[in-house]
Amino acid sequence: MARYYVNKKAQANGDHEVHTSTCSFLPKVDNRIYLGDFSSCKSAVREAKKHYSTANGCYYCSNECHTS
């Protein structure tokens, strides 16, 4: 299980990236929403889409769920 967060600030392409708690690119506390603990990024991205329809996995920590 990993702890996941979604970035409140969208990337240039409009995506709100989903990160693990150990990601080097994890946003600062005031720029993220805690999603919960999940066994895969797929579940975390599904949860993030309840907040932002454009949620997407981080290229670095959730690459399996990252779309270009």
PDB file of N, CA, C and O in Angstrom, chain B, residues numbered from 101:
ATOM      1  N   MET B 101       0.840  -1.186   0.000  1.00  0.00           N
ATOM      2  CA  MET B 101       0.000   0.000   0.000  1.00  0.00           C
ATOM      3  C   MET B 101       0.885   1.249   0.000  1.00  0.00           C
ATOM      4  O   MET B 101       1.949   1.290   0.618  1.00  0.00           O
ATOM      5  N   ALA B 102       0.411   2.236  -0.699  1.00  0.00           N
ATOM      6  CA  ALA B 102       1.115   3.521  -0.729  1.00  0.00           C
ATOM      7  C   ALA B 102       0.111   4.624  -0.453  1.00  0.00           C
ATOM      8  O   ALA B 102      -1.080   4.481  -0.731  1.00  0.00           O
ATOM      9  N   ARG B 103       0.592   5.703   0.087  1.00  0.00           N
ATOM     10  CA  ARG B 103      -0.231   6.884   0.376  1.00  0.00           C
ATOM     11  C   ARG B 103      -0.186   7.789  -0.852  1.00  0.00           C
ATOM     12  O   ARG B 103       0.894   8.100  -1.354  1.00  0.00           O
ATOM     13  N   TYR B 104      -1.348   8.210  -1.335  1.00  0.00           N
ATOM     14  CA  TYR B 104      -1.444   8.992  -2.569  1.00  0.00           C
ATOM     15  C   TYR B 104      -2.063  10.362  -2.327  1.00  0.00           C
ATOM     16  O   TYR B 104      -2.899  10.555  -1.444  1.00  0.00           O
ATOM     17  N   TYR B 105      -1.608  11.313  -3.161  1.00  0.00           N
ATOM     18  CA  TYR B 105      -2.094  12.685  -3.127  1.00  0.00           C
ATOM     19  C   TYR B 105      -2.323  13.154  -4.558  1.00  0.00           C
ATOM     20  O   TYR B 105      -1.707  12.645  -5.495  1.00  0.00           O
ATOM     21  N   VAL B 106      -3.210  14.123  -4.718  1.00  0.00           N
ATOM     22  CA  VAL B 106      -3.392  14.752  -6.029  1.00  0.00           C
ATOM     23  C   VAL B 106      -3.013  16.230  -5.892  1.00  0.00           C
ATOM     24  O   VAL B 106      -3.330  16.885  -4.900  1.00  0.00           O
ATOM     25  N   ASN B 107      -2.340  16.719  -6.901  1.00  0.00           N
ATOM     26  CA  ASN B 107      -1.908  18.113  -6.943  1.00  0.00           C
ATOM     27  C   ASN B 107      -3.113  19.004  -7.227  1.00  0.00           C
ATOM     28  O   ASN B 107      -3.843  18.771  -8.190  1.00  0.00           O
ATOM     29  N   LYS B 108      -3.325  20.024  -6.395  1.00  0.00           N
ATOM     30  CA  LYS B 108      -4.417  20.976  -6.609  1.00  0.00           C
ATOM     31  C   LYS B 108      -4.167  21.848  -7.826  1.00  0.00           C
ATOM     32  O   LYS B 108      -5.112  22.299  -8.474  1.00  0.00           O
ATOM     33  N   LYS B 109      -2.902  22.090  -8.141  1.00  0.00           N
ATOM     34  CA  LYS B 109      -2.547  22.935  -9.284  1.00  0.00           C
ATOM     35  C   LYS B 109      -2.380  22.068 -10.522  1.00  0.00           C
ATOM     36  O   LYS B 109      -1.651  21.076 -10.503  1.00  0.00           O
ATOM     37  N   ALA B 110      -3.046  22.443 -11.576  1.00  0.00           N
ATOM     38  CA  ALA B 110      -2.952  21.699 -12.832  1.00  0.00           C
ATOM     39  C   ALA B 110      -1.613  21.951 -13.520  1.00  0.00           C
ATOM     40  O   ALA B 110      -1.018  23.020 -13.380  1.00  0.00           O
ATOM     41  N   GLN B 111      -1.157  20.964 -14.253  1.00  0.00           N
ATOM     42  CA  GLN B 111       0.028  21.114 -15.086  1.00  0.00           C
ATOM     43  C   GLN B 111      -0.334  22.000 -16.289  1.00  0.00           C
ATOM     44  O   GLN B 111      -1.497  22.367 -16.452  1.00  0.00           O
ATOM     45  N   ALA B 112       0.623  22.334 -17.104  1.00  0.00           N
ATOM     46  CA  ALA B 112       0.384  23.176 -18.280  1.00  0.00           C
ATOM     47  C   ALA B 112      -0.661  22.567 -19.216  1.00  0.00           C
ATOM     48  O   ALA B 112      -1.386  23.294 -19.895  1.00  0.00           O
ATOM     49  N   ASN B 113      -0.739  21.238 -19.252  1.00  0.00           N
ATOM     50  CA  ASN B 113      -1.694  20.555 -20.136  1.00  0.00           C
ATOM     51  C   ASN B 113      -3.064  20.369 -19.482  1.00  0.00           C
ATOM     52  O   ASN B 113      -3.968  19.797 -20.092  1.00  0.00           O
ATOM     53  N   GLY B 114      -3.224  20.851 -18.238  1.00  0.00           N
ATOM     54  CA  GLY B 114      -4.510  20.755 -17.550  1.00  0.00           C
ATOM     55  C   GLY B 114      -4.645  19.573 -16.609  1.00  0.00           C
ATOM     56  O   GLY B 114      -5.636  19.478 -15.885  1.00  0.00           O
ATOM     57  N   ASP B 115      -3.672  18.669 -16.601  1.00  0.00           N
ATOM     58  CA  ASP B 115      -3.725  17.491 -15.737  1.00  0.00           C
ATOM     59  C   ASP B 115      -3.415  17.837 -14.284  1.00  0.00           C
ATOM     60  O   ASP B 115      -2.567  18.683 -14.000  1.00  0.00           O
ATOM     61  N   HIS B 116      -4.109  17.173 -13.378  1.00  0.00           N
ATOM     62  CA  HIS B 116      -3.812  17.231 -11.947  1.00  0.00           C
ATOM     63  C   HIS B 116      -3.127  15.909 -11.624  1.00  0.00           C
ATOM     64  O   HIS B 116      -3.772  14.861 -11.627  1.00  0.00           O
ATOM     65  N   GLU B 117      -1.831  15.950 -11.346  1.00  0.00           N
ATOM     66  CA  GLU B 117      -1.055  14.729 -11.183  1.00  0.00           C
ATOM     67  C   GLU B 117      -1.252  14.075  -9.819  1.00  0.00           C
ATOM     68  O   GLU B 117      -1.379  14.742  -8.792  1.00  0.00           O
ATOM     69  N   VAL B 118      -1.273  12.751  -9.852  1.00  0.00           N
ATOM     70  CA  VAL B 118      -1.381  11.928  -8.647  1.00  0.00           C
ATOM     71  C   VAL B 118       0.018  11.445  -8.284  1.00  0.00           C
ATOM     72  O   VAL B 118       0.739  10.912  -9.127  1.00  0.00           O
ATOM     73  N   HIS B 119       0.397  11.636  -7.010  1.00  0.00           N
ATOM     74  CA  HIS B 119       1.731  11.295  -6.525  1.00  0.00           C
ATOM     75  C   HIS B 119       1.654  10.399  -5.291  1.00  0.00           C
ATOM     76  O   HIS B 119       0.680  10.425  -4.540  1.00  0.00           O
ATOM     77  N   THR B 120       2.703   9.610  -5.106  1.00  0.00           N
ATOM     78  CA  THR B 120       2.860   8.874  -3.853  1.00  0.00           C
ATOM     79  C   THR B 120       3.514   9.804  -2.830  1.00  0.00           C
ATOM     80  O   THR B 120       4.091  10.831  -3.185  1.00  0.00           O
ATOM     81  N   SER B 121       3.414   9.429  -1.570  1.00  0.00           N
ATOM     82  CA  SER B 121       3.985  10.258  -0.503  1.00  0.00           C
ATOM     83  C   SER B 121       5.502  10.335  -0.566  1.00  0.00           C
ATOM     84  O   SER B 121       6.094  11.229   0.039  1.00  0.00           O
ATOM     85  N   THR B 122       6.145   9.420  -1.282  1.00  0.00           N
ATOM     86  CA  THR B 122       7.602   9.391  -1.369  1.00  0.00           C
ATOM     87  C   THR B 122       8.147   9.995  -2.669  1.00  0.00           C
ATOM     88  O   THR B 122       9.352   9.957  -2.913  1.00  0.00           O
ATOM     89  N   CYS B 123       7.273  10.542  -3.485  1.00  0.00           N
ATOM     90  CA  CYS B 123       7.687  11.090  -4.779  1.00  0.00           C
ATOM     91  C   CYS B 123       8.508  12.367  -4.610  1.00  0.00           C
ATOM     92  O   CYS B 123       8.196  13.204  -3.762  1.00  0.00           O
ATOM     93  N   SER B 124       9.542  12.509  -5.407  1.00  0.00           N
ATOM     94  CA  SER B 124      10.371  13.718  -5.402  1.00  0.00           C
ATOM     95  C   SER B 124       9.590  14.948  -5.866  1.00  0.00           C
ATOM     96  O   SER B 124       9.969  16.081  -5.570  1.00  0.00           O
ATOM     97  N   PHE B 125       8.500  14.713  -6.595  1.00  0.00           N
ATOM     98  CA  PHE B 125       7.709  15.810  -7.143  1.00  0.00           C
ATOM     99  C   PHE B 125       6.396  16.027  -6.387  1.00  0.00           C
ATOM    100  O   PHE B 125       5.501  16.710  -6.885  1.00  0.00           O
ATOM    101  N   LEU B 126       6.278  15.454  -5.201  1.00  0.00           N
ATOM    102  CA  LEU B 126       5.092  15.643  -4.369  1.00  0.00           C
ATOM    103  C   LEU B 126       4.919  17.126  -4.069  1.00  0.00           C
ATOM    104  O   LEU B 126       5.856  17.771  -3.597  1.00  0.00           O
ATOM    105  N   PRO B 127       3.731  17.680  -4.337  1.00  0.00           N
ATOM    106  CA  PRO B 127       3.518  19.109  -4.070  1.00  0.00           C
ATOM    107  C   PRO B 127       3.567  19.428  -2.576  1.00  0.00           C
ATOM    108  O   PRO B 127       3.428  18.541  -1.734  1.00  0.00           O
ATOM    109  N   LYS B 128       3.765  20.694  -2.265  1.00  0.00           N
ATOM    110  CA  LYS B 128       3.769  21.142  -0.869  1.00  0.00           C
ATOM    111  C   LYS B 128       2.391  20.881  -0.259  1.00  0.00           C
ATOM    112  O   LYS B 128       1.401  20.735  -0.976  1.00  0.00           O
ATOM    113  N   VAL B 129       2.343  20.824   1.051  1.00  0.00           N
ATOM    114  CA  VAL B 129       1.132  20.469   1.789  1.00  0.00           C
ATOM    115  C   VAL B 129      -0.085  21.288   1.356  1.00  0.00           C
ATOM    116  O   VAL B 129      -1.175  20.735   1.214  1.00  0.00           O
ATOM    117  N   ASP B 130       0.081  22.582   1.146  1.00  0.00           N
ATOM    118  CA  ASP B 130      -1.065  23.425   0.788  1.00  0.00           C
ATOM    119  C   ASP B 130      -1.501  23.280  -0.670  1.00  0.00           C
ATOM    120  O   ASP B 130      -2.517  23.850  -1.069  1.00  0.00           O
ATOM    121  N   ASN B 131      -0.746  22.525  -1.466  1.00  0.00           N
ATOM    122  CA  ASN B 131      -1.084  22.331  -2.880  1.00  0.00           C
ATOM    123  C   ASN B 131      -1.475  20.898  -3.203  1.00  0.00           C
ATOM    124  O   ASN B 131      -1.411  20.489  -4.362  1.00  0.00           O
ATOM    125  N   ARG B 132      -1.877  20.134  -2.205  1.00  0.00           N
ATOM    126  CA  ARG B 132      -2.242  18.748  -2.480  1.00  0.00           C
ATOM    127  C   ARG B 132      -3.440  18.313  -1.642  1.00  0.00           C
ATOM    128  O   ARG B 132      -3.735  18.883  -0.591  1.00  0.00           O
ATOM    129  N   ILE B 133      -4.117  17.287  -2.142  1.00  0.00           N
ATOM    130  CA  ILE B 133      -5.252  16.681  -1.450  1.00  0.00           C
ATOM    131  C   ILE B 133      -4.903  15.218  -1.199  1.00  0.00           C
ATOM    132  O   ILE B 133      -4.509  14.491  -2.111  1.00  0.00           O
ATOM    133  N   TYR B 134      -5.057  14.804   0.056  1.00  0.00           N
ATOM    134  CA  TYR B 134      -4.809  13.403   0.407  1.00  0.00           C
ATOM    135  C   TYR B 134      -5.937  12.551  -0.165  1.00  0.00           C
ATOM    136  O   TYR B 134      -7.113  12.848   0.045  1.00  0.00           O
ATOM    137  N   LEU B 135      -5.577  11.499  -0.883  1.00  0.00           N
ATOM    138  CA  LEU B 135      -6.564  10.615  -1.500  1.00  0.00           C
ATOM    139  C   LEU B 135      -6.818   9.351  -0.683  1.00  0.00           C
ATOM    140  O   LEU B 135      -7.928   8.818  -0.681  1.00  0.00           O
ATOM    141  N   GLY B 136      -5.788   8.877   0.007  1.00  0.00           N
ATOM    142  CA  GLY B 136      -5.909   7.648   0.776  1.00  0.00           C
ATOM    143  C   GLY B 136      -4.746   6.722   0.486  1.00  0.00           C
ATOM    144  O   GLY B 136      -3.820   7.066  -0.249  1.00  0.00           O
ATOM    145  N   ASP B 137      -4.814   5.536   1.082  1.00  0.00           N
ATOM    146  CA  ASP B 137      -3.804   4.505   0.866  1.00  0.00           C
ATOM    147  C   ASP B 137      -4.370   3.486  -0.117  1.00  0.00           C
ATOM    148  O   ASP B 137      -5.461   2.954   0.086  1.00  0.00           O
ATOM    149  N   PHE B 138      -3.622   3.223  -1.176  1.00  0.00           N
ATOM    150  CA  PHE B 138      -4.080   2.318  -2.226  1.00  0.00           C
ATOM    151  C   PHE B 138      -2.982   1.342  -2.603  1.00  0.00           C
ATOM    152  O   PHE B 138      -1.796   1.629  -2.442  1.00  0.00           O
ATOM    153  N   SER B 139      -3.388   0.187  -3.105  1.00  0.00           N
ATOM    154  CA  SER B 139      -2.422  -0.825  -3.524  1.00  0.00           C
ATOM    155  C   SER B 139      -1.908  -0.563  -4.935  1.00  0.00           C
ATOM    156  O   SER B 139      -0.923  -1.170  -5.356  1.00  0.00           O
ATOM    157  N   SER B 140      -2.570   0.342  -5.674  1.00  0.00           N
ATOM    158  CA  SER B 140      -2.095   0.678  -7.020  1.00  0.00           C
ATOM    159  C   SER B 140      -2.481   2.112  -7.365  1.00  0.00           C
ATOM    160  O   SER B 140      -3.387   2.698  -6.771  1.00  0.00           O
ATOM    161  N   CYS B 141      -1.768   2.652  -8.338  1.00  0.00           N
ATOM    162  CA  CYS B 141      -2.067   4.017  -8.766  1.00  0.00           C
ATOM    163  C   CYS B 141      -3.412   4.087  -9.477  1.00  0.00           C
ATOM    164  O   CYS B 141      -4.034   5.148  -9.517  1.00  0.00           O
ATOM    165  N   LYS B 142      -3.868   2.972 -10.037  1.00  0.00           N
ATOM    166  CA  LYS B 142      -5.153   2.973 -10.743  1.00  0.00           C
ATOM    167  C   LYS B 142      -6.284   3.367  -9.799  1.00  0.00           C
ATOM    168  O   LYS B 142      -7.138   4.180 -10.152  1.00  0.00           O
ATOM    169  N   SER B 143      -6.286   2.796  -8.614  1.00  0.00           N
ATOM    170  CA  SER B 143      -7.316   3.133  -7.625  1.00  0.00           C
ATOM    171  C   SER B 143      -7.172   4.582  -7.170  1.00  0.00           C
ATOM    172  O   SER B 143      -8.168   5.273  -6.959  1.00  0.00           O
ATOM    173  N   ALA B 144      -5.935   5.038  -7.020  1.00  0.00           N
ATOM    174  CA  ALA B 144      -5.681   6.413  -6.585  1.00  0.00           C
ATOM    175  C   ALA B 144      -6.146   7.412  -7.642  1.00  0.00           C
ATOM    176  O   ALA B 144      -6.751   8.429  -7.301  1.00  0.00           O
ATOM    177  N   VAL B 145      -5.880   7.145  -8.894  1.00  0.00           N
ATOM    178  CA  VAL B 145      -6.310   8.042  -9.969  1.00  0.00           C
ATOM    179  C   VAL B 145      -7.834   8.054 -10.049  1.00  0.00           C
ATOM    180  O   VAL B 145      -8.431   9.108 -10.268  1.00  0.00           O
ATOM    181  N   ARG B 146      -8.460   6.909  -9.876  1.00  0.00           N
ATOM    182  CA  ARG B 146      -9.926   6.834  -9.867  1.00  0.00           C
ATOM    183  C   ARG B 146     -10.489   7.744  -8.763  1.00  0.00           C
ATOM    184  O   ARG B 146     -11.456   8.473  -8.984  1.00  0.00           O
ATOM    185  N   GLU B 147      -9.879   7.692  -7.588  1.00  0.00           N
ATOM    186  CA  GLU B 147     -10.303   8.543  -6.475  1.00  0.00           C
ATOM    187  C   GLU B 147     -10.048  10.021  -6.791  1.00  0.00           C
ATOM    188  O   GLU B 147     -10.877  10.875  -6.478  1.00  0.00           O
ATOM    189  N   ALA B 148      -8.912  10.319  -7.406  1.00  0.00           N
ATOM    190  CA  ALA B 148      -8.565  11.701  -7.746  1.00  0.00           C
ATOM    191  C   ALA B 148      -9.541  12.293  -8.755  1.00  0.00           C
ATOM    192  O   ALA B 148      -9.800  13.497  -8.736  1.00  0.00           O
ATOM    193  N   LYS B 149     -10.082  11.461  -9.631  1.00  0.00           N
ATOM    194  CA  LYS B 149     -11.029  11.939 -10.646  1.00  0.00           C
ATOM    195  C   LYS B 149     -12.340  12.412 -10.017  1.00  0.00           C
ATOM    196  O   LYS B 149     -13.137  13.075 -10.681  1.00  0.00           O
ATOM    197  N   LYS B 150     -12.573  12.081  -8.751  1.00  0.00           N
ATOM    198  CA  LYS B 150     -13.736  12.617  -8.033  1.00  0.00           C
ATOM    199  C   LYS B 150     -13.517  14.101  -7.731  1.00  0.00           C
ATOM    200  O   LYS B 150     -14.476  14.850  -7.547  1.00  0.00           O
ATOM    201  N   HIS B 151     -12.270  14.512  -7.682  1.00  0.00           N
ATOM    202  CA  HIS B 151     -11.912  15.915  -7.444  1.00  0.00           C
ATOM    203  C   HIS B 151     -11.655  16.652  -8.759  1.00  0.00           C
ATOM    204  O   HIS B 151     -12.113  17.777  -8.960  1.00  0.00           O
ATOM    205  N   TYR B 152     -10.913  15.991  -9.647  1.00  0.00           N
ATOM    206  CA  TYR B 152     -10.511  16.609 -10.921  1.00  0.00           C
ATOM    207  C   TYR B 152     -10.664  15.577 -12.037  1.00  0.00           C
ATOM    208  O   TYR B 152     -10.030  14.522 -12.001  1.00  0.00           O
ATOM    209  N   SER B 153     -11.493  15.876 -13.012  1.00  0.00           N
ATOM    210  CA  SER B 153     -11.716  14.914 -14.105  1.00  0.00           C
ATOM    211  C   SER B 153     -10.456  14.677 -14.928  1.00  0.00           C
ATOM    212  O   SER B 153     -10.354  13.676 -15.637  1.00  0.00           O
ATOM    213  N   THR B 154      -9.502  15.590 -14.836  1.00  0.00           N
ATOM    214  CA  THR B 154      -8.266  15.476 -15.617  1.00  0.00           C
ATOM    215  C   THR B 154      -7.117  14.886 -14.792  1.00  0.00           C
ATOM    216  O   THR B 154      -5.951  15.101 -15.124  1.00  0.00           O
ATOM    217  N   ALA B 155      -7.426  14.155 -13.733  1.00  0.00           N
ATOM    218  CA  ALA B 155      -6.369  13.540 -12.918  1.00  0.00           C
ATOM    219  C   ALA B 155      -5.590  12.525 -13.757  1.00  0.00           C
ATOM    220  O   ALA B 155      -6.148  11.837 -14.612  1.00  0.00           O
ATOM    221  N   ASN B 156      -4.287  12.455 -13.485  1.00  0.00           N
ATOM    222  CA  ASN B 156      -3.385  11.599 -14.253  1.00  0.00           C
ATOM    223  C   ASN B 156      -2.237  11.196 -13.334  1.00  0.00           C
ATOM    224  O   ASN B 156      -1.852  11.957 -12.446  1.00  0.00           O
ATOM    225  N   GLY B 157      -1.700  10.018 -13.542  1.00  0.00           N
ATOM    226  CA  GLY B 157      -0.577   9.556 -12.736  1.00  0.00           C
ATOM    227  C   GLY B 157       0.701  10.331 -13.035  1.00  0.00           C
ATOM    228  O   GLY B 157       0.947  10.718 -14.178  1.00  0.00           O
ATOM    229  N   CYS B 158       1.499  10.550 -12.020  1.00  0.00           N
ATOM    230  CA  CYS B 158       2.800  11.188 -12.176  1.00  0.00           C
ATOM    231  C   CYS B 158       3.717  10.298 -13.021  1.00  0.00           C
ATOM    232  O   CYS B 158       3.748   9.081 -12.835  1.00  0.00           O
ATOM    233  N   TYR B 159       4.444  10.893 -13.927  1.00  0.00           N
ATOM    234  CA  TYR B 159       5.372  10.153 -14.783  1.00  0.00           C
ATOM    235  C   TYR B 159       6.417   9.407 -13.954  1.00  0.00           C
ATOM    236  O   TYR B 159       6.838   8.314 -14.333  1.00  0.00           O
ATOM    237  N   TYR B 160       6.834   9.981 -12.839  1.00  0.00           N
ATOM    238  CA  TYR B 160       7.935   9.429 -12.054  1.00  0.00           C
ATOM    239  C   TYR B 160       7.506   8.402 -11.009  1.00  0.00           C
ATOM    240  O   TYR B 160       8.154   7.364 -10.871  1.00  0.00           O
ATOM    241  N   CYS B 161       6.439   8.668 -10.278  1.00  0.00           N
ATOM    242  CA  CYS B 161       6.075   7.748  -9.189  1.00  0.00           C
ATOM    243  C   CYS B 161       4.845   6.890  -9.497  1.00  0.00           C
ATOM    244  O   CYS B 161       4.608   5.889  -8.820  1.00  0.00           O
ATOM    245  N   SER B 162       4.070   7.268 -10.500  1.00  0.00           N
ATOM    246  CA  SER B 162       2.855   6.523 -10.873  1.00  0.00           C
ATOM    247  C   SER B 162       2.826   6.332 -12.379  1.00  0.00           C
ATOM    248  O   SER B 162       1.794   6.537 -13.019  1.00  0.00           O
ATOM    249  N   ASN B 163       3.955   5.942 -12.939  1.00  0.00           N
ATOM    250  CA  ASN B 163       4.121   5.864 -14.384  1.00  0.00           C
ATOM    251  C   ASN B 163       3.117   4.936 -15.052  1.00  0.00           C
ATOM    252  O   ASN B 163       2.683   5.191 -16.175  1.00  0.00           O
ATOM    253  N   GLU B 164       2.754   3.872 -14.372  1.00  0.00           N
ATOM    254  CA  GLU B 164       1.783   2.915 -14.923  1.00  0.00           C
ATOM    255  C   GLU B 164       0.455   3.620 -15.236  1.00  0.00           C
ATOM    256  O   GLU B 164      -0.282   3.187 -16.122  1.00  0.00           O
ATOM    257  N   CYS B 165       0.153   4.690 -14.520  1.00  0.00           N
ATOM    258  CA  CYS B 165      -1.102   5.427 -14.687  1.00  0.00           C
ATOM    259  C   CYS B 165      -0.920   6.750 -15.410  1.00  0.00           C
ATOM    260  O   CYS B 165      -1.861   7.536 -15.520  1.00  0.00           O
ATOM    261  N   HIS B 166       0.276   6.996 -15.899  1.00  0.00           N
ATOM    262  CA  HIS B 166       0.559   8.239 -16.614  1.00  0.00           C
ATOM    263  C   HIS B 166       0.188   8.091 -18.082  1.00  0.00           C
ATOM    264  O   HIS B 166       0.565   7.117 -18.733  1.00  0.00           O
ATOM    265  N   THR B 167      -0.559   9.071 -18.599  1.00  0.00           N
ATOM    266  CA  THR B 167      -0.847   9.095 -20.027  1.00  0.00           C
ATOM    267  C   THR B 167      -0.268  10.383 -20.594  1.00  0.00           C
ATOM    268  O   THR B 167      -0.267  11.410 -19.916  1.00  0.00           O
ATOM    269  N   SER B 168       0.219  10.342 -21.815  1.00  0.00           N
ATOM    270  CA  SER B 168       0.853  11.522 -22.390  1.00  0.00           C
ATOM    271  C   SER B 168      -0.136  12.525 -22.899  1.00  0.00           C
ATOM    272  O   SER B 168       0.255  13.574 -23.412  1.00  0.00           O
TER     273      SER B 168
END
